[in-house]
């Protein structure tokens, strides 16, 4: 038994797939704690959920690129008498262009957010997840199945998320904890502009954030190890098993070149908290 109120913690919840996931979990009666660095956008998501007749989510504005962000999230939850029953690790970002030409510090920051913070938040509350028979929903990507020339570090981080999540699924299922890797293909959100992409994703593979969120939620509740929304994306995920690695590298690079010619002028640095 616990004196703390169970919540579903959703990171990267200020827009896109994260906001859609928060909405879907709230619709199914989960109490939500929203986490991202942009407090006004988080507040707007919370108000939209409340306007739909659901309990207003808790808002925790923290920059997940900070090394102490998981500890700060834990402190905020504890202060409010909350503990996670479900952790939804959605926060992450990508950068488009050759790795050697992109800002090295920003690429390391990408690893911090996409890998380090996700790992910490996945492991930090295992006892709580077991107690509530909850779980972890990690948002990976179709990119996790492929090598990614043109977005090398991003693809590598998502390969980590996929591998890590599948291993946790196997390790924790005996304890009644669900772990699901959600691997969407292209979704038209702020991710594209943040990454420096211009062209729209292929229509055959594209899906809305809302549809991805619902498929992810349904798969998680079923206890699925892996959710890949859309037949086209499922086919792409199988290509590395059918084609030589060199061919996959060339195909991915050609696809990236069609998305947009890198014209990276540098995305504005993430503002330090309080500034």
C-alpha positions in Angstrom: 0.0 0.0 0.0 1.1 3.6 -0.6 0.0 6.9 0.8 0.8 8.6 -2.5 -1.7 9.1 -5.3 -0.9 7.2 -8.5 -0.5 9.3 -11.7 0.5 8.8 -15.3 3.6 10.9 -15.9 3.9 12.2 -19.5 7.1 13.9 -20.7 7.3 16.2 -23.7 3.6 16.8 -23.1 3.4 20.4 -24.4 2.5 19.5 -28.0 2.4 16.8 -30.6 2.4 13.1 -29.7 3.0 13.9 -26.0 -0.1 16.2 -25.7 -2.1 13.6 -27.6 -1.0 10.8 -25.3 -1.9 12.9 -22.3 -5.4 13.5 -23.7 -5.9 9.8 -24.4 -4.8 8.6 -21.0 -7.0 11.3 -19.4 -10.0 10.2 -21.5 -9.5 6.7 -20.0 -9.6 8.0 -16.4 -5.9 8.4 -15.6 -4.8 11.2 -13.5 -2.0 13.0 -15.4 1.2 14.8 -14.6 2.5 16.8 -17.6 6.2 17.5 -17.9 8.0 19.7 -20.4 10.0 22.9 -20.4 7.4 25.3 -21.8 5.0 26.1 -19.0 2.4 28.1 -21.0 2.0 25.3 -23.5 1.7 22.7 -20.7 -1.0 24.9 -19.0 -2.9 25.1 -22.3 -2.9 21.2 -22.6 -4.0 20.9 -19.0 -6.8 23.3 -19.5 -7.9 21.5 -22.7 -8.1 18.2 -20.8 -10.0 19.8 -18.0 -12.4 21.4 -20.5 -13.2 17.9 -21.7 -14.6 17.0 -18.3 -11.5 15.3 -17.0 -9.5 16.1 -13.8 -7.0 18.9 -14.5 -3.5 17.5 -14.9 -0.6 18.5 -12.8 1.9 20.8 -14.6 5.6 20.4 -14.0 7.7 22.8 -16.1 11.3 21.3 -16.2 13.9 21.3 -19.0 14.6 17.6 -19.5 18.0 18.4 -21.0 19.2 19.2 -17.5 21.1 16.4 -15.8 19.1 16.9 -12.6 15.7 16.9 -14.3 14.7 13.4 -13.2 15.5 14.2 -9.6 13.6 17.5 -9.8 10.6 15.7 -11.3 10.7 13.2 -8.4 10.8 16.1 -5.9 7.9 17.8 -7.5 5.8 14.6 -7.5 6.7 13.9 -3.9 5.8 17.4 -2.8 2.3 17.0 -4.3 1.8 13.5 -2.8 2.0 11.7 -6.1 3.9 8.7 -7.5 3.9 7.3 -11.0 1.9 4.2 -11.8 2.7 4.7 -15.5 5.6 6.6 -17.1 5.2 7.8 -20.7 8.6 8.9 -22.0 7.8 11.0 -25.0 10.2 13.9 -24.7 12.9 14.0 -27.4 14.1 15.9 -30.5 16.1 15.4 -33.7 18.5 17.4 -35.8 18.5 17.1 -39.6 21.8 17.1 -41.6 25.2 15.4 -41.6 26.5 14.8 -38.1 29.9 16.4 -38.9 28.1 19.6 -39.9 25.7 19.9 -37.0 26.4 21.6 -33.7 28.2 19.0 -31.6 26.8 20.4 -28.3 23.3 20.2 -29.5 23.8 16.6 -30.7 25.1 15.7 -27.2 22.1 17.4 -25.7 19.9 15.2 -27.9 21.5 12.2 -26.4 20.9 13.6 -22.9 17.2 14.0 -23.6 16.5 11.0 -25.8 18.6 8.5 -24.0 19.9 9.5 -20.5 16.7 11.2 -19.2 14.5 8.5 -20.7 16.6 5.7 -19.0 16.6 7.5 -15.6 12.8 8.0 -15.7 12.2 4.4 -16.8 14.1 3.0 -13.9 13.5 5.5 -11.1 10.1 4.3 -10.0 10.2 0.6 -10.7 8.9 -0.2 -7.2 5.9 2.2 -7.7 5.2 0.7 -11.1 5.2 -2.8 -9.6 3.0 -1.7 -6.7 0.4 -0.2 -9.1 0.7 -2.9 -11.8 1.4 -0.1 -14.2 4.2 0.3 -16.8 6.3 2.3 -19.1 5.4 3.6 -22.6 8.6 4.7 -24.4 8.1 6.7 -27.6 10.8 5.4 -29.9 10.5 5.7 -33.7 10.5 3.9 -37.0 14.1 5.4 -37.1 15.1 2.9 -34.4 15.1 0.1 -36.9 17.4 1.8 -39.4 20.8 3.4 -39.7 20.3 7.1 -40.3 22.7 9.0 -42.5 21.4 12.5 -42.5 20.1 12.2 -38.9 22.8 9.9 -37.6 22.6 10.7 -33.9 18.8 10.9 -33.7 18.4 7.4 -35.4 21.0 6.0 -33.0 19.2 7.3 -29.9 15.9 5.8 -31.1 17.7 2.4 -31.7 18.7 2.6 -28.1 15.2 3.4 -26.9 13.8 0.4 -28.9 16.4 -2.1 -27.7 16.2 -0.8 -24.1 12.4 -1.0 -24.0 12.2 -4.4 -25.5 14.7 -5.7 -22.9 12.8 -4.1 -20.1 9.5 -5.6 -21.4 11.1 -9.1 -21.0 12.7 -8.3 -17.6 9.6 -6.8 -16.0 6.7 -8.7 -17.3 6.9 -11.4 -14.6 6.4 -8.5 -12.1 3.2 -7.4 -13.9 4.8 -4.3 -15.3 4.0 -3.5 -19.0 6.7 -2.0 -21.1 5.9 -0.9 -24.6 8.0 0.8 -27.3 5.8 3.0 -29.6 7.5 3.4 -32.9 5.7 5.8 -35.2 6.8 6.8 -38.6 6.5 10.4 -39.8 4.1 12.6 -37.8 3.6 16.2 -38.7 4.3 18.0 -35.5 6.8 20.6 -34.2 9.5 17.9 -34.5 10.0 18.6 -38.2 10.7 22.4 -37.7 12.8 21.7 -34.6 14.9 19.2 -36.6 15.4 21.6 -39.5 13.2 19.7 -42.0 11.2 21.5 -44.7 9.3 19.0 -46.9 6.3 17.1 -45.7 6.8 13.4 -44.8 5.7 10.7 -47.3 1.9 10.4 -47.2 2.0 6.6 -47.2 3.8 6.6 -43.9 2.4 9.7 -42.2 -0.1 9.5 -39.4 -1.6 12.1 -37.1 -0.4 12.5 -33.6 -3.9 11.7 -32.3 -4.0 8.4 -34.2 -0.5 7.4 -33.1 -1.5 8.2 -29.5 -4.6 6.1 -29.6 -2.8 3.1 -31.1 0.0 3.5 -28.6 -2.4 3.6 -25.7 -4.3 0.5 -26.9 -1.1 -1.4 -27.5 0.3 -0.5 -24.1 -2.9 -1.5 -22.3 -2.8 -4.9 -24.1 0.8 -5.3 -22.9 2.3 -5.3 -26.3 6.1 -5.1 -26.5 6.1 -3.1 -29.7 3.6 -0.8 -31.5 4.3 0.3 -35.0 1.3 2.4 -36.3 0.4 1.8 -39.9 1.0 -1.0 -42.4 3.5 1.0 -44.5 5.6 1.6 -41.4 5.5 -2.0 -40.4 6.8 -2.9 -43.8 9.7 -0.4 -43.5 10.6 -1.9 -40.1 11.1 -5.3 -41.7 13.4 -4.0 -44.5 16.6 -4.4 -42.5 15.8 -8.2 -42.2 15.3 -8.5 -45.9 17.9 -6.3 -47.5 21.7 -5.9 -47.2 22.8 -3.2 -44.7 24.6 -1.2 -47.4 21.3 -1.0 -49.4 19.4 0.2 -46.3 22.0 2.9 -45.7 21.7 4.2 -49.3 17.9 4.1 -49.2 17.8 6.0 -46.0 20.2 8.6 -47.2 18.2 9.1 -50.4 15.0 9.4 -48.5 16.6 12.1 -46.2 17.8 14.1 -49.2 14.3 14.2 -50.5 12.9 15.4 -47.2 15.0 18.6 -47.4 18.4 19.8 -48.4 20.1 20.7 -45.1 20.3 24.4 -44.7 21.1 24.4 -41.0 21.6 27.8 -39.6 21.4 26.5 -36.0 18.2 26.2 -34.0 18.1 28.7 -31.2 19.8 27.2 -28.1 17.4 26.0 -25.4 17.1 28.9 -23.0 18.4 28.2 -19.5 15.7 28.0 -16.9 14.9 31.3 -15.4 16.3 33.1 -18.5 
